[in-house]
Amino acid sequence: MARIKGKSVVFEVDGTEFAGQVSNVTFSSAVNTLGFGNYVDSLDFTCAVSGFQDTAAASLHSELWANPGASVNISFAPHGNSTPSAAQPWFTATGYAETLPDLGGAAGELFVYDITFILDGKPTRVESF
């Protein structure tokens, strides 16, 4: 059994690692319109991300702010490993951010944001590069 306990978040967008810029990544599915055929075709997939606001040009927050609605490739390693394996796979998907990330927050606190990526389909399990 390979239970997952979050240690560190390995999250990439378009091949760029954003370690330390996100605190939570969750892939989810919800039933849309049930139809005939493959059940997976009736599911809508999303990726919810919580991150830290950062105005540096190369930050995830700045990339999302500058490119609303742009299609991106997402990679997530739920085990926190740097290389996927059969025992500790990564998951990849393509999609776009549903909104712009929040900007601002409470004085004296770290500014954070929550954003949802609308995925083009079911995330793919990756066991090796």
N, C-alpha and C positions, 0 to 999 in steps of 0.2 A: 504494500500500500504506500502511495506517495502523497500523503497529505501535504497541503501547501500552507506554510506559515510565512506571511510577508516579512521579508528581511530588508530588502532594498527594492526599489522600483526600477526595472530596466524597461524604458519606454523610448521608442524611436519613432520619428516622423520623417519620412523621405530619407531614411538612412542616417539621420543625425540623432545621436543619443542625447536625451534630455534628463540625465540622472541628476537628482537633487532639485529639479525644477517642478516635479510632480510628486504628490503624496499619495494619490489613490488612482487606480485604473480598474474599471470594471466593464467587461463585455457582457451584454445582456441581449435577450430576445423577447419579443412579444408577438402574440398571434394577431395577424392582420385579418384579411379576408380569407376564410377557408375555401379552397377550391378543389378541383379534381387534379390528381397527379401527386407529385412529390410534396409531402407535408412541409419540408423545409422551405418550399416556395411560398408558403403562407406566413412565414415568420419575417418580422422586421428586426434587424440587428443594429445595436448601438454600442458605442464605447463611451462611457462617462469618465471624465478625467477631472481631478482636482489638482490645481497647481498654485504656484506662488507667482504673483505678479512681478514682472521684471521688465524694465524698459531697455535693457541692453539689446542692441540690434540683432544679436544671434540667439536671443531667448525664444522659447516656445511661445510665450505670451506675445512678444513682438511679431513673430512670424504669423500667428493666427490673426492678430490685429490688422496687419498689413495686407493679408490675403483672404478676406472673407469669402466663404463658399468655395475656395480652391480645393480640388481633389488632392488627397494626400494618401501615402502608403504608411500604414501603422504597423509597428512590431511591438509585441509585449512579451516579456519573459516573467511569468508569474512566480517562478522559483528564484528570480534574481540572478540567474546564471548568465555568463557572458557568451556562451555558445550553446545552442540547442542540442538536446540529445533525446533518445527514446524515453528515458526516465524523467527528463526535465525539458519538455518541449517549449518552444515559443509559439505564439499565435500571431498571424499576420492578417491584415484586412486593408481594404481601400474604402475611403469615404470622404466626407467633408464635415467641417464644423458647422453645427446648426445655427450658431450665433457668433457674435464677437465675444471675446472673454471680458469679464467685468474689469473695470478700472476704478481703483479707490477702495476705501474701507475706513475702519475706525482708527482714530489717533492712538498711537502707542502699540498697535497690533500689526502683525505681518499682514499685508494685503494678499488675499487669495482669490481664486476664481474657480468656478465649476463650469465645465463645458461638455456638451454632448456631440459626439461625431455620429452622423447617420452613415451606416455602412452599406456598401453595395451588395453584400451578401454575407453568408456565414463565414466567420473567421476560419482561416486555414491553420491546421496543426503542422508545425515545422519541427522535424526531429534532427535535421542536419542542414548545413549550408553547402 
